[in-house]
Amino acid sequence: MRIGIIREEKVPADKRVAFTPQQCKIIQEVFGIEVLVQSSALRCFDDALYRAQGLQVLDDVSDCDVLFGVKEVPVAKIIEGKCYFIFSHTLKKQAQNKQLLRSLLDKKCTLVDYECLTNKVGERILGFGRYAGVVGTYNAMKAYGLRYGAFALKSAHLCVDRSELERELKKVKLPAIKIVLTGGGRVAGGTIEILNTLGIKSVSPEEFLSLSFDEAVYTQLHADHHYHRRDDGRFDMHELMEHPERYRAVFVPYTKVADVFISCHFWDPKAEKLFSKDDMKSGDFKIKVIADITCDIDGSVPSTLRSSTIEAPLYGYHKFTGLETTPFEEDAITVMAVDNLPCELPRDASLDFGQALIDKVLPLLLGSDPDQVIARATICANGVLTDKFTYLQDYVS
């Protein structure tokens, strides 16, 4: 088998890669297979770094059997009969990628979607979520510093790597504010890494609501802290996942004591929003900075009117009009809603992602896969939708 690393050609440009140069060399040595790299002028690791590891860098990787990328492949670049590992963003029938899936089917390709790679209990085994949390939380601190003129951080995407980003964090001087974050997955994990790097004290949700502190603190909320059953106030995670409409949001008390909100949780559109636009008009709505890392437009966080960009990450949400305004207006909440945060630290994010692929996916691809991890993540095989994904037939027809 030959593995190919394809260049990222989606616009806007993405500098991440599935495997770093050193990881490609390790793959060749450990698994005994050849890795070819498609040349790229934009990749965070340039062609010379791959050649320095003894790898072939070519413009054409059509001789490879399996092609690894990150984002969607432009339709015109799809190679007939190949197996692609990418984030296809077709699972929710996204309109912008209908032609992508249609072309993969027409060209008899196989598509394995990273988002669908899960273990036996349905947990995702890889993703860029950790670095979304890392960068999103850094941006939240940057937003707070700018709003109050307390400190100024370099933009994350101007940092060479995470080491430089963490050196920048030494500039952060916070008063006794309260930070609330939601979620328990990789994104929340990355957020907690940065909060801990800053030395911010972790407190329980109960302490967060009831006590005052003479230093900055944060609390982490899991689903049972902000959703309760409508009938009896109880909580069952499986039921919430299956029937979110049976639950009501109980997050509002946190909006009355928190200064910064970092959203890292998964949200189902059938679930109630964490709080309403009317709640935000209230005089006791205290939150001034919201970093919506999950970035669901008109989702669980009503102030997320649109996604922002790496170059212009902040905008304002006017509490009383519900309209977008400048980020630091007195009656505005400062919103950070960048939807491609890992791209700001592409080297670190790629290293993290590639290692997970080597540890958890390549052994299954190149050896045995008793739990059918890859099969369950295969949207189409040789141009035919697999049984699990036949629901996409009307989408591509």
N, C-alpha and C positions, 0 to 999 in steps of 0.2 A: 504494500500500500504506500502511496505517496500522499502526503498532506501538503496543502497549499495555504499560505497566508495571503488573503486577498487585500488589496488596497481599499480604503474607505472612500467611496465616491459619492455618497449622498451629500446633498447641499442642504443646510450649511455643513461645512467640513467638520469631521470628527477625527481627532488625532490619536484616538485609542487604537489598540491592536489586541488580538486574541492572545498572542504569545510574544514575549520579549525576545530579543536576540539570544540571551543566555538560555532561556527556556526552550527555544527551538533546538539549540545544541544538546541540551539535556534529553529532549524527546528522541533525537537521533541516537544518542548513546544508550539510553535506557531501554527504549522500545525497538531499536534496530530498524527504524523506518526513515525514509528520506523526507526532509521538509524543504519545500521551495517557497520563496518569498517574492511576492509581486512587488515590483519597485513602486515607491511612493515618495512624492516630494513633500507631503503634509504630515506623515506619520511622526509621532513623538520620538520614536527611535529611527534615525535615518538609515538609509540603505547601507552606508559604510559600516555601521555597527553590526548589522547582520553579516556582512561579508567578513568582518573581523572574527566572527565565530565560525568561519569556514562554510557558511551557507551560500547556496546559489540564490542570487537575486535576479529575477527575470521580469520582463514585461508581460510575458504570456505564461500562465500557470494551468493551461487547459489540459496538460498531461497528468495533472493530479487527480486522485480519486475522490478525496474529501477536501472541501474548501471551508476554512474557518475565517469568519469576519466578525464584525460587531453589529453595525446597523444594517438597515435594508440595502439590498443590492439594486442598483438602477436596472430597470427592465432590459434595457439595451445591452447590459453587460452579462446577463445570465447565460451560462454555458450549458448547452444541452446535455442531459444525462448525468449531471454532477450531483453530489450530495453536499448540501450547504448546512453549516451550523451558523446561525445568526439570530438576532432578535428581529423577527419579521413584523411584529405589531399588526398581526392579522386576526388574532384570537377573538377580538371584540368586533370583528367585521369593520375595522377602520376603513373608511371610504378611500383614503389616500393610498392604501396599499392593496386595493382590490386587483389592480392590474399586475402587481408583483406576484401574487399567488396564482393568478390566472396564467401568467407566463411560465411559472415553475411547473404547473400542471401540463401546459401545452408542450413544454420542452422535456417532459419525462424526467423531471428532477426529483430528488428527495430533499425534504426540508425538515431539519431538526431544530426546533425553537428552544433556545436557552431557557426561556421563561417557563417551559413545560418540563424541564428536567427536575424530577422530584424523587425523594426516597420512598420507602414503603408506606410511610404514614402521610404522604402527600406534601411534605415540606420541600421547598425549593432548595437545591443543593449548590447553586451558584448565582451570582448576579453582581451588579455594580452598586447595590444598595449601601454597602458600608461607606463607600466614598461619597455617595450622595449625602449621607449623614454628616460626614467629616466636613465637606465643603459647605453644606447648607448651614451648619452650626457656626462655622467660621464667618459666613456671610451675615448670620444673625448678629454676631458680635460686632462686625463692621457696621451694620445698620444702626445698632444701638450707639456706638461711638460717634457716628456722624450725626444722629438725631440730637444728641445732647452735647455735642462738641467736646466729648470726654477724651477721645483718642482717635487716631486715624490709622487704619490698617491698609496695607497694600492689597489690591485685588488678588483673589486667590489664583486666577489664571496667569498672573504675572510672576507668581512664585515658581521657581524651577521645580520644586518637589515639596513633599510634605515636611521635610526638615526645615526648609525656609519658611513654610507656612507656620510651623510651630515656633520658630524664632520671632515671627511677627506677633504671635499671640502674647509675647512677653510685654507688649505695649498695653495690653488690656488691663484697665483698672476699673473695677465695677463697684458701685455702692451696694448697699444692702437690698438688692432687688431679688425678686422671686421669678424663677424660670420654670415653666411647666412644659413637659414634652409628652407626647402620646405615641404609643407603639412599643412593640417588643421584638421586632425583627432586626435584620441587618442595618436598616437605616437608623433605627434608634440606637443600635450598638455603636455606629459611627459617631452619632451625636454625643453619646455618653463618653466616648474616648476624648473628644475635644473638651467637654465640660470638666472631665477629670484632669486633663492636662492643665486647664486653667486653675485647678485647685478649688473648684466650686463645690460646696458641701451638698451631699445628697440627703434629703429628708423624706419621710413617709408622706403619702398624700394627706393623711390626717394631721400631721404636724404642719404641713404646708398651709392647710386651710385655717388652722386654729392658732398658730403661734407666730410671734414676731421674732426676727433674727437681726443680729448686728453685723451680718455679713451676707454676701450673695449666696443663695441656695437654689437647688433645683429638685424637682420631683418627677418621677416617671409614672405615667398612668397607663395601665393595661386596659383592655376593653371593659373589664368588669368595674372599673372606676368611672367610666363615662357612659355606659349603657346599662339600663336595668329593664327587666320585663315590665310591660305596661300594666299587667293585671296584678302581680303580687310583688314586684320589685326585686325578684330574684335574678340570677344570671346563669346561663348555660352557654358555653362557647359554641358548642356544636349547633345548638338551636339558633344562636345569633347568626352564624354563618349560613344556615339553611333558610331562616326566616327572619331577616333583620327588621321587617316591618312590625314584628311583635314587640320591639324594644323602643324605649324612649331615651333620648339623650339626657344625661344628668351632669353635663360639663359646666353649666353656667356658674356654679359657686366658685370654680377656679378662675373664671374671668374677672371676678371681683377682688382677687388678691394677687394675681400674677401680673408682672410687668412685661414679660416676654413669653411668647407661645411658639414652640417648635413642633410642627405637625409631622409625625413620622409614621402614622398608622395607615393601614389599609381601610378603604371605605367602599362600601357597596352602595350604588345609587338608590337602592330600595330602602336604605337606612335613613334615619332622621339626621339632619345636620347637627353638628355639635352645639351650635347656638344660631340664633336668627339675626337678621339685620335689625329687627326691633330691639333685640337684646343689646346690640352694639350701640344703640342710641341712648341707652340708659346711662345715667350719671355715675353709676357704680361699676360700669364696664371699665376696668383699669388697664387692660393690655394696650401697649403702645407700639410694640414691634411683633410682627407675626412672620415667621419663616415657615412657609408652607412647602416643605420638601417634597411631599407627595404630589402637590400641584394638580389637584382635581379642579378643573374649571367649573365654577358653580357647584362645587362639591360640599364636603363636610365643613369647609371653612368659607363662609360667605364673602369674605373680603378678597378672595382670589378671583378677580374679575378676568384675568388673563395670565398667561405665562409671561415671565420677564426674560431677559436675555443676559448672557454672560457679560456683555459690554455695558448693559444698563439694567442691573439686577433689581433695582428698587422702584416702587411707585407708591402713591398714597391712596388709601381708601377713606373717603370722607364719611365719617360716622353718621351724619344726619341726612346727607343727600344720597348716599349709597353709590356715588360716582367716583371715578378715578380723579385724583388730584396729585399735586406735588408730594414727594415722600415725607417731608418734615413739617407740613402745615399743622397748625395748632390742633385743629379738629380732625386731623387725619391719623389713621393708623399706618405705620410704615410696613409695607408688604414686600417680602422677598419670595418670589415664586419662579425661580429659574428651573426649567424642566429637564436640563441636561447637565446637572451639577458635576458628575464625575469627569466631564470633559475639561474641567478647570485644573485637575491634577491628573493628566492622562498617563503619565509614567507610572505613578503609584497605583492608580486604578487598574491599569493593564497588568502590572506585576501581580496584584492581588487576584485578579480574575484568571489570569493564565495559570497561576499555581493551583487554583481550585479545579480548573480543567484537567491539569496533569494528574492531580490527586484523585479526582472523583469521576471523571468522564472518560479520559483516554484508556484506562485499564478495561473499561466496559466495551469501548469501541474496538479495541485491538485484541481483547481476550473474550471471556465469557461475561454475559450480562443476565444472571439468573433471575433478577427482579424486573427485567424488561424496562429498565430505566430509560434507555434510548428509544426503544420501541414506543413507549408511552408518550415520548416527546416528539415523535415523528408525525408531522401534520400531513405530509403526503409522501408516498414511496413510489418511485418510478412513474410519477405523473398521476397517481391515483390517491385521493383523500383516504386516509386510514379511518377505520370504524369510529374511533373516538372523535374525529373531526369532520364527520359527514355533515354536521350541522352547518358547515361553511359552504355547502354546495349551492344554496340559493344566492349566497354572497358572490360567488364567482361565475354563476351561470348568466 
